[in-house]
């Protein structure tokens, strides 16, 4: 029988969020009206009718009767530091964009300071848009980690691998060694996890892929790779290797339950069957695919085959927003058009992709992605009183098709209030803007030969 102190502790909470609606994602297709999310020690302790919580001992009660509360969004693919390259080069196909503009700019400017500043800017944008966790692929992950921890967000940081030298590393083995060293140094940070991030089949050799496969198995770590983004990538692979990239990586042992295939736009039936059979995941980035004219991912076919799909923004240099609500809406609309069916990717399924789907791909679904007792209190609140959201017949429909980042008012990660009534609590917005302006002046001057 519990003692009196234990009974009191069971009725004591750090935080109570009273909401007009709670969309927990699990149970599926559920919206709770007039409920409260109770938080203790950074974890969700319970979700209960608000009237049943009023006599509980709560250190802080946040009353949001006109809001919808849901899990924080999970951005399954981005290059956060490239926020400093937003709009640097637009309206070009992928390889011209990379080879003529992005890679030259990176060779001039990417550094420890650039990555920390760019990631900090990206964290601010993502928090204000309801993203509480992101999966990153970029250089200097230790610098990105400093920005993430300052913001208080959750992130999976990529241990990047590429064959050519940069300011970060000299060759593929050096990239991997540095990434693993960063992972080892930061393993104790509860908000950080890591994944191997070989850039793409056209920039990574078979030997490097084999090495990554071995490391990933030893360390039980996801593998995050651009895959089947363009038709040219596939044609080049067939010319060089006699097979499509997915087949090549599958033969190398790189397609498995730990694999996150980014973009996965151009897939035939055999590609989809391979991804499904191996239990791989897909990071769908609809805005980037549209802006770079890469094509339309067959999302409905992937889901029908049992492939887990999450949503990503890609980097701000190719999107140009880090806004998962835009991706959520686009994903649903494009899936319907591609499938020729208005029933493809309905509202709840799109919401699940933006939350639990991304968490599942990162191996974090036991901790985040839904509002369930025992999971981390990674929570966002959307203002449903806005005129643009009136009337509201079905809250899930509004999340998928009406609400946007402008409705996000609050965000918590592990119970910590990072966005409070649209104001950043851990980051200085004015300082971020000044820092971005300074980097813009430097990049613009050097890019123009100044």
N, C-alpha and C positions, 0 to 999 in steps of 0.2 A: 504494500500500500504506500503511495507516495506521501512524503512528509508535507507539511503545510507550505514550506518554502518552495518545494517542487511544484505544488499546485499553483502557487502564485506566479512562478516563472512561466508556467504553461499558458497563463492568461496575460502575459506581458509581452509587448511587441515594440520593436524599434520604430516601425512605420505602418501606417494604415492609409491606403489610397482608396477613397470613396469615389466610385465612378458611376456615371449614368449607364454605361455599358461596359462589360468586360468580354473581350474576345480572346479566349485562352488558347486557341488552336487545338488543344487537346482538352476535353473530347472534341472530335472533329465536328464541324458544322454547328458549333454552339456559340450563342451570344447570351450572356447573363445580364439581366437588367437590375439596376440598383444593388450592386454587389461591391464588396470591399476586398482589396488584396492586402493581406497582412504579411509583414516582413519581419524576420528576426535573424540577426547575424548575417545579413546579406543574402539570405535565402527566403523564398516564398514559404511561409508557414501554413497559410490557409487562404482560401477564397470563400467568403461567406456573405449572406445577405447583410447589407449595411446595418439594418435595424438590430441584427443579432450581435453586432460588434460594439455597440455604443457604450456598453458598460465595461469594456476591456481596458486594461492599462496600456496606453499607447504613448510613446515618447513624442511622436510627431504624427499628426493626422492631416492629410492633404485632401481637401474636399473639391472634387471635380464633378459635380452633378450633371454638367452639360458635356462631358467628355466621354470618349471611348478609350479604354485602356487595353493594351495588347502587348505581346512580346516585342522587344526591340528587333529591328530588321537586321538581317545578316547579309552583308555584301560579300558574295562568294568570290569575286575577282576584281581587283583593282591594282593600280600602280599609284599609290597615294601621293608620293612626292611629286608626281607629274602635275599636280595642281598648279605648280609654278609655271607650267607650260600651257596652261589653258588658253586656247585660241592662238597659239604660236604659229600653227600651220593647219589650214582647214581645206576641205573640199578636194582631197586627193585620194587615190587608191592606196591600199595598205603599204605595198612595198615601196612605192615612190615616197609616201609620207614618212616611212621609217628611214629609208636609205638616204634621201636627199635633205631631210629636215630634222627628224627626231634624233637619230643616232649621231649626226654631227653636233647638234646642240648638246646632247648628253656628254659627248667627248670633251666639250669645252667647259661645261658648268657643273656636272654632277660631282658632288663632294659630300663629305660628312655634314657640313653646314647646310648645303642645299637640301639634302634628304630630310634632315630634322625640321627645317623650316617648312618644306613642302608638305611633309606628313602632318605637322601640327595644323597647317591651314586646312588640309583635307579632313582631319579629325573634327575640326570645328564645323565644316560644312556638313559632314555626315551626321554628327550629333544633332544639328539643327534640322536635319531631314529625317530623323528617326532611326538612323542606323546606330546600333550599339556594339556591333562586332563586324570586323572586316578581315578578309583574306588578302594579303598583300604579296606582290611580286616586284621587288626592286632591289637596287644596290644598297649597300650600307644598312643592313637590317638592324644593327645595333643603334644607329642613329634614329631610325624609325621607331624603335622600341622606346627611346627616351621621350619622343613626342607622344606616343600612345599612353605611356604611363603618366605623363604630365596631364593629358586630357582625362585620364581615368577610364578610357574605353577598353574594350576587349579586342584582341587581334591575334590572327595567325600570321606569322611573319615568314616570308619565303626565303629559303636558303637557295639563292639563285645560282644557276649554272649556265654558262654560255662559252663558246670556244674562243672568242676573241678577247684581247685585253682591254681593260677599262681602267679608270682611276681607282676602282675598287679592288681588282684582282688581275693577275697576269694570264692565267689559263684556267681550264675547267677544274683541275684538281685544287688550285688555289682558291677558286670560288667556294668549292665544297668545304675545304678545310676551314676557311674563314666563317662560313655559315654555321658549321657544326660547333666551332668554338663559341660563336655568339649564343647558339642554343644552349650549350653547356653552362655558359656564364649566367644565363637568365632563366634557367629551369625552375627556379624557385618562385618566379613571379606568377601569381595565380591568374592574372588577366592575359597572360601571353601563352601562346602555343606556337608550334613551328611546323612547316612543311617544306619538302624539297620542291624547288621551283626551276626545273630545266625549262629554258625559255620556250623552245619550239623544236619540232623535228628538223627544221631547216637551219637551225643554229647550234644543234647539239649532236655529237657523234655517237655511234653505237657504243663505243667504249665508255663514254661518259654515262650514257643511259644504263649500261650494265652496272656501273659503279653505284649509281643512284639506286637502282633496284636493290642491291645488296645492303646499302646503308638504310634504306627505308624499311627493309625487313628486320634489320637488326634493331633499329630504333623505334619501330612501330609508328611510322610517321607518314602522313599523306604525301602524295606527289601531285603537284599543281602545274599543268602544262598547257600551252596553247596548242590546239589540235583541230585540224580540218576547218580552219577559218576561211580559206579562200580556195577557189578552183585551181589557181596557179600553184599553191602549196601541194595539192594532190598531184597535179601534172608533173611537177618537179620531182616529187618523190617516186613516181612511177618511172620517170626517166633515169633517176640515179640509183634506185634500189629495186626496180621491177615490181613494186607493190605500193599500195596506198599507205599513208602514215599510220593509221590505226593497226593495219596488219603488221607493219614493221615493228611498232612498239609492242604489239601483242607477242610477236615472236621473241622479242627481247625480254619478255616478262614484265613489261611496264603497265599493262592494262589489268587492273585488279580492283578489289574493294577499296584500296587506298588511293585510287586514281581520280583526280578531278580534271576532266577534259574541258578546257575553256573554249567557248564558242560552239564547236561541234555543229557547224552550219551545214556542210555538204556531206551528208551521210547516205549511203545506200543501205539496202536491207541487211547485207552482211555486216556492215559497220555497226548498225544498231543491235544486231544479234550478238555481236562480240561484246559490246559495252554491257548489254543486259546479262549475258552469261557470266561475265567476269565480275559483275556487281559494281561496275564503275559509276561515277557520278558526272554530271554535266553542269558547268557554269554557263548559263544562258545570259548573253549580254545584248539585248535587242537594240538599244540605241546605238551602240558602237557598231554593230553589224549593219545597221541602216546607214549610218553616217559615212562609213568606209565602203559602202556598197558591197559588203561581203556576201550578203544573201539572207535567206530566211531559214532559221533552224527549224527542223521538223519536230517541234516540241510535243505535239499530240501523239505522234508515232513513238517517240521516246518514252513518254509516260505509259502508253498502252503496252509497251514491251517490258515495263517494270523498271525502267531506269530512273533513278532519283535525280531530279533537276532542281538546282538552286538558281538564284538570280545574282548577277553582278553588273556593275556599272562600267567596267573597264576603267582606264585612267581618264582624268579630266582633259587630257590632251586630245582624246579621240571621242569624247561623248557630247558635250563638254561639261556635264553636270555629274555630281556624285549624289544622285537622287534616286533611291530605290523605289519610291512611290511612282515615279515616271516609268521605271522599268517594269514594275508590277502591272501597271495598266497596259503598257505596250505589249508585254508578254501575252496577256490574255487576248488582246485584240488581234495581234499577229497570228497567234495560234488558230484562232477562228478562221481567219482569211486563208492561211496555208492549208488547213484541213478541209476548208469548204463547209464548215459546220459551225453554226452559232453556239452549239453545245460544247465545243472544245474549250478546255481550260476555263471552267467557270470560276466565279469570284473566289470561293473558298480555296480552290486548288492553287490559284495564283498567290493568294496570301500565304498558304502553306509553303510554296516555293520560296517566298521572300523571308521566311522565318525558319521553320523546322527543316526544310529542304537543305538550306545552306548549312545549318548546324549539323545535320546528319552527314553531309559530305566532309565536314571538318572533323568528324568524330566527336563532336561536342553536344550531340543531341540528348545526352543524359543530363546535361547541365543547363542548356539554353534552348531557345527556339519555341518554347511554349510556356504558358503560365501554369505550373503544376507545383504542388507542395514538394519541397526538397530541391527544386531547381533554383538557380541563381535568379535574383530579383533584377533581371535586365528587362526593363519595362518602359514603354512610351505611352504618352497620352495625346490624343488628338481632340481638338476643339470641334465639337459637333453642333455648336450653336451658331456657327458662321452662316450668313445668309445664303452663301453659295451651296450649302449642304441641306437647304430646306426644300421640301419636306424630306424626312427620312423614313421610308417604309421598311428598309432592310439594311441594317448597319454593315453587314459584310459587303453588300453591293457598293455601299458608299466608300468603304476602304479601298476596294479594288478599282472603282471607276470614277469617283468624284473627289475624294480627299487628296490632298497633296502635301508637300513638305511645309507649306505655309500654315497648315493646320496643326503641326506638331508644336506643342507648348512645353512639354516636360519629358525628360529622359532620365532614367536611373540605370546604373550598372552596378551589380552586386549590392543593390540597395542604396548606393550613393547618388545623390541628386546632382547630376551633371548639367542638365538644362532645366532652368527654373523659370517658368512663365516666359519662355523664349529667350532667356538670358543665359549665356554660358557661365557656369560657376567656376570652372577650372582654367579657362583660357581667356586671355585678354583680347577682345575683338579689335580694339583700336591698335594694339601692338601687332596683331596678326596682319591687319591691313597695311600698316606702315612697312612691315617686313616684306610683304608681297610686292609693294610698290618699289622697294629698294632692289629686290631681285629682278623685277621687270625692267628697271632702268639699266641694270647691268647686262641682262640678256639682250635687250633691244640694242644697246650700244655696240656690244661685241658682235652680234649677229649681223649688224649693218656695216661692220668694219670699222666702227668707231673706237 
